[in-house]
Amino acid sequence: MSVFFLLVGLEIKREAIAGELASPRQAALPIAAAIGGMIVPASIYFLANGGGFEARGWAIPMATDIAFALGALALVAPRAPSGLKIFLAALAIVDDMGAVLVIALFYTGDITWAALGAAGLLLLILIALNILGVRRLTPYLIVGLGLWFLVHASGLHATIAGVLLAFTIPTRTRINASEFSVKARRLLDDFDSTETGDFLVLTSKGQQEAIVGLERANELVTAPLLRLEHALHGFSAFVVMPLFAFANAGVSLSGSPAGRVTLAESWDWSSANH
C-alpha cells in the first residue's frame, strides 16, 4: 500500500500546485465535504458501539470509495457536468490526506526513535536532492526505499513513507513549453526532410535521429512527478489494489478442502465462460 499512497501523494502535490487544490477558494468546498464525510460516519460508528473495544474501529467507516463513485457516475450519467467530476476528484484527494493523518496519529504503535531519526535524515536527503535540482527518479526511489524500511521499523505506518517521498519528487522541468515547441517543430521538420521515399523510418538515419531527439525533448519537458505518476498508475490499479482487495476480503484459497472446492468452482466457471 506504500506504492498506492506514493501515487496518492503525487496526485495531492500536483493538484496543490496546479490543480483543484491550488487556490483556497477552489479547495474550500471539497475540503469541507471530505472532513464532514470522515467525521460524521466515524462519530456514528463510535456512538453505536458505546465506547467498547469494537469502538477502536471508528476509522473504518471514514473511508470513501471515490473511485467507485466516479465509475458509477460515468456509467449512469455519462453527460454529468465536468464540475461534478472535478469536485469528486478533489474530495478524493482531501479524503486520502485525512486517511494518512488518521493512520499516523491513531494507528501507530510504539515508536523506535533511532529508526525514526534515521528516517528523518533520509527525508532531509530527499529534500536536498530536490533543492539541488536532481531530476532523475532513480536516486529518489533508492533513498525512498530506505525511507520506507526505516519508517516501518520505527513503528509508524509504512504508507506514510510513500506520501513523504511523493512530496519530495520535483515538479520543475529543464525546458518550458515554449522551448519544447521550438525543439519539437525543428525536429519534425528534420524528420520530414529526411524521408527516403519508402516511408520506413528504418531506412532513414535522419528520421531515426529526429525521433531520438523528440524522446529527449519529451524527457526534458515532462516533470519527474508526472513521469512517476504515469508509471505507477497501471501497477497500482492492476496489482496493488487487487492484492489489497483479496487480502482484506477474508477469502482463503489455501490447502483446505473448502479452498480446493473454491478453486475448482472458479476454474469451472472460467472454462464455461470461454
Buried (B, 14 or more C-beta within 10 A) or exposed (E): BBBBBBBBBBBBBBBBEEBBBEEEEBBEEBBEBBEEBBEEBBEEBBEEBEEEEEEEEBBEBBBBEBEEBBEEBEEEEEEEEEEEBBBBBBBBBBBBBBBBEBBBEEEEEEEBEEBBEBBBEBBEBBEEBBEEEBBEBEEBEEBBBBBBBBBBBBBBBBBBBBBBBBBBBBBEBBBEEEBBEEBBEEBEEBBEEBBEEEEEBEEBEBBBBBBEBBEEBEBBBBBBBBBBBEEBEEEBEEEBBEEEEEEEEEEEEEEEEEEEEBEEEEEEEEEEEE
